[in-house]
Amino acid sequence: MYNCMPCLEYTIGELDFETLLCINKFRKDFYSFLESQYCAENLLFWESAQKYKHISKSEKQISEAIRIYQTYILEGSPQQVNISDEVRSAIAGDPRRSFRSFVSRDLFRDAEREVFSNMILHSFP
C-alpha cells in the first residue's frame, strides 16, 4: 500500500509530512490529532485515494470509486472533504454521462493534492 518504514525512534519535529504518513505509528498519531480537530476525513480520504490508485480490476475500481465519491466528494456526503468546487465538479463529471464511464486511476488525483495541501497547511504541526 504505502512505502512504509518500521517505526524507529523519531520525534515529530524531525519528520517531513510525507515521511510522517509512511510511518504507521505516526500516521495513527496524526489521525488521532485530526480526530481531535474534527478533520480526520482528510487522512481517511487520502488513504482511500492511495489504495484506489493500485486497484487493477475494473469492476473493483468502479465500486471503490463510487464508494470514495459518495463518502468524501459528494456535496453533503458523510465525510465530505474540503476541496474546490472546480475539482469536485471535475470528479462528478457531466451529469448526462454515467459516473462509470470516466473512472480512471487518476480520478481523485486533484482532490488528493488539495487535501494533502490542506493537511500540510492547516493540520501538520
TORZA-654057 format. One record per residue (C-alpha): residue number from 1; residue in one letter; x, y, z. Coordinates in nm, 3 decimals. Each point is the difference from the previous one (the first is absolute). Example, Ala and Ser with C-alpha at 12.3 -4.5 7.8 and 13.67 -1.06 7.14 Angstrom:
! residues 2
+-------+------+---------+---------+---------+
| fivex | rodo |    east |   north |      up |
+-------+------+---------+---------+---------+
|     1 |    A |   1.230 |  -0.450 |   0.780 |
|     2 |    S |   0.137 |   0.344 |  -0.066 |
+-------+------+---------+---------+---------+
! end
This chain:
! residues 125
+-------+------+---------+---------+---------+
| fivex | rodo |    east |   north |      up |
+-------+------+---------+---------+---------+
|     1 |    M |   0.000 |   0.000 |   0.000 |
|     2 |    Y |   0.248 |   0.267 |   0.114 |
|     3 |    N |   0.378 |  -0.016 |   0.007 |
|     4 |    C |   0.000 |  -0.014 |   0.378 |
|     5 |    M |   0.304 |  -0.014 |   0.220 |
|     6 |    P |   0.014 |  -0.182 |   0.331 |
|     7 |    C |  -0.066 |   0.232 |   0.290 |
|     8 |    L |   0.334 |   0.112 |   0.135 |
|     9 |    E |   0.071 |   0.255 |   0.269 |
|    10 |    Y |  -0.114 |   0.323 |  -0.166 |
|    11 |    T |  -0.153 |   0.314 |   0.135 |
|    12 |    I |  -0.264 |   0.174 |  -0.206 |
|    13 |    G |   0.219 |   0.310 |  -0.042 |
|    14 |    E |   0.261 |  -0.202 |  -0.189 |
|    15 |    L |  -0.239 |  -0.124 |  -0.268 |
|    16 |    D |  -0.143 |   0.155 |  -0.311 |
|    17 |    F |  -0.366 |  -0.056 |  -0.078 |
|    18 |    E |   0.045 |  -0.275 |  -0.261 |
|    19 |    T |   0.225 |  -0.196 |   0.232 |
|    20 |    L |  -0.251 |   0.039 |   0.279 |
|    21 |    L |  -0.271 |  -0.162 |  -0.211 |
|    22 |    C |   0.226 |  -0.294 |  -0.084 |
|    23 |    I |   0.071 |  -0.095 |   0.360 |
|    24 |    N |  -0.291 |  -0.191 |   0.147 |
|    25 |    K |   0.042 |   0.123 |   0.359 |
|    26 |    F |   0.013 |   0.364 |  -0.103 |
|    27 |    R |  -0.283 |  -0.036 |  -0.251 |
|    28 |    K |  -0.214 |  -0.137 |   0.286 |
|    29 |    D |   0.109 |   0.286 |   0.227 |
|    30 |    F |  -0.074 |   0.253 |  -0.275 |
|    31 |    Y |  -0.342 |  -0.160 |  -0.052 |
|    32 |    S |  -0.072 |   0.039 |   0.372 |
|    33 |    F |   0.102 |   0.365 |  -0.023 |
|    34 |    L |  -0.226 |   0.052 |  -0.303 |
|    35 |    E |  -0.288 |  -0.162 |   0.186 |
|    36 |    S |   0.047 |   0.249 |   0.282 |
|    37 |    Q |  -0.012 |   0.280 |  -0.259 |
|    38 |    Y |  -0.312 |  -0.147 |  -0.170 |
|    39 |    C |   0.173 |  -0.054 |  -0.334 |
|    40 |    A |   0.105 |  -0.368 |  -0.001 |
|    41 |    E |  -0.187 |  -0.043 |  -0.329 |
|    42 |    N |   0.296 |   0.162 |  -0.175 |
|    43 |    L |   0.236 |  -0.281 |   0.095 |
|    44 |    L |  -0.266 |  -0.266 |  -0.062 |
|    45 |    F |  -0.060 |   0.140 |  -0.349 |
|    46 |    W |   0.374 |   0.020 |  -0.072 |
|    47 |    E |   0.047 |  -0.363 |   0.105 |
|    48 |    S |  -0.299 |  -0.110 |  -0.210 |
|    49 |    A |   0.136 |   0.188 |  -0.302 |
|    50 |    Q |   0.341 |  -0.165 |   0.047 |
|    51 |    K |  -0.157 |  -0.346 |   0.007 |
|    52 |    Y |  -0.229 |   0.082 |  -0.292 |
|    53 |    K |   0.294 |   0.079 |  -0.230 |
|    54 |    H |   0.126 |  -0.355 |   0.041 |
|    55 |    I |  -0.323 |  -0.184 |  -0.085 |
|    56 |    S |   0.037 |  -0.183 |  -0.328 |
|    57 |    K |  -0.335 |  -0.173 |  -0.054 |
|    58 |    S |  -0.244 |   0.235 |  -0.169 |
|    59 |    E |  -0.315 |  -0.110 |   0.186 |
|    60 |    K |   0.176 |   0.035 |   0.335 |
|    61 |    Q |   0.136 |   0.339 |  -0.112 |
|    62 |    I |  -0.349 |   0.118 |  -0.095 |
|    63 |    S |  -0.157 |  -0.109 |   0.328 |
|    64 |    E |   0.285 |   0.157 |   0.202 |
|    65 |    A |  -0.024 |   0.324 |  -0.202 |
|    66 |    I |  -0.371 |   0.018 |   0.075 |
|    67 |    R |   0.062 |  -0.068 |   0.371 |
|    68 |    I |   0.269 |   0.270 |   0.020 |
|    69 |    Y |  -0.217 |   0.246 |  -0.192 |
|    70 |    Q |  -0.307 |  -0.061 |   0.217 |
|    71 |    T |   0.199 |   0.009 |   0.325 |
|    72 |    Y |   0.239 |   0.291 |  -0.056 |
|    73 |    I |  -0.072 |   0.198 |  -0.319 |
|    74 |    L |  -0.376 |   0.027 |  -0.042 |
|    75 |    E |  -0.139 |   0.326 |   0.136 |
|    76 |    G |  -0.152 |  -0.076 |   0.340 |
|    77 |    S |   0.164 |  -0.343 |   0.022 |
|    78 |    P |   0.065 |  -0.147 |   0.346 |
|    79 |    Q |   0.372 |   0.085 |   0.001 |
|    80 |    Q |   0.016 |   0.270 |  -0.265 |
|    81 |    V |   0.351 |   0.134 |  -0.050 |
|    82 |    N |   0.074 |   0.364 |  -0.062 |
|    83 |    I |   0.090 |   0.029 |  -0.368 |
|    84 |    S |  -0.072 |   0.265 |  -0.261 |
|    85 |    D |  -0.328 |  -0.005 |  -0.190 |
|    86 |    E |   0.203 |  -0.028 |  -0.319 |
|    87 |    V |   0.164 |  -0.325 |   0.113 |
|    88 |    R |  -0.326 |  -0.136 |   0.144 |
|    89 |    S |  -0.179 |   0.069 |  -0.331 |
|    90 |    A |   0.281 |  -0.157 |  -0.204 |
|    91 |    I |  -0.030 |  -0.320 |   0.203 |
|    92 |    A |  -0.379 |  -0.003 |  -0.027 |
|    93 |    G |   0.024 |   0.049 |  -0.375 |
|    94 |    D |  -0.280 |   0.079 |  -0.239 |
|    95 |    P |  -0.332 |  -0.093 |   0.166 |
|    96 |    R |  -0.121 |  -0.137 |  -0.334 |
|    97 |    R |   0.275 |  -0.264 |   0.003 |
|    98 |    S |   0.030 |  -0.300 |   0.224 |
|    99 |    F |   0.255 |   0.036 |   0.279 |
|   100 |    R |   0.130 |  -0.343 |  -0.103 |
|   101 |    S |   0.092 |   0.129 |  -0.345 |
|   102 |    F |   0.288 |   0.217 |   0.118 |
|   103 |    V |   0.146 |  -0.194 |   0.294 |
|   104 |    S |   0.378 |  -0.003 |  -0.029 |
|   105 |    R |   0.300 |  -0.044 |   0.228 |
|   106 |    D |   0.050 |   0.376 |   0.024 |
|   107 |    L |  -0.367 |   0.085 |   0.062 |
|   108 |    F |   0.074 |   0.137 |   0.348 |
|   109 |    R |   0.349 |   0.140 |  -0.073 |
|   110 |    D |  -0.090 |   0.370 |   0.024 |
|   111 |    A |  -0.217 |  -0.052 |   0.308 |
|   112 |    E |   0.280 |  -0.199 |   0.160 |
|   113 |    R |   0.244 |   0.285 |  -0.066 |
|   114 |    E |  -0.235 |   0.258 |   0.151 |
|   115 |    V |  -0.067 |  -0.211 |   0.308 |
|   116 |    F |   0.370 |  -0.073 |   0.041 |
|   117 |    S |   0.076 |   0.373 |  -0.021 |
|   118 |    N |  -0.277 |   0.077 |   0.251 |
|   119 |    M |   0.144 |  -0.253 |   0.245 |
|   120 |    I |   0.348 |   0.151 |  -0.035 |
|   121 |    L |  -0.116 |   0.361 |   0.030 |
|   122 |    H |  -0.266 |  -0.036 |   0.265 |
|   123 |    S |   0.064 |  -0.319 |   0.197 |
|   124 |    F |   0.368 |  -0.084 |   0.003 |
|   125 |    P |   0.182 |   0.146 |   0.301 |
+-------+------+---------+---------+---------+
! end
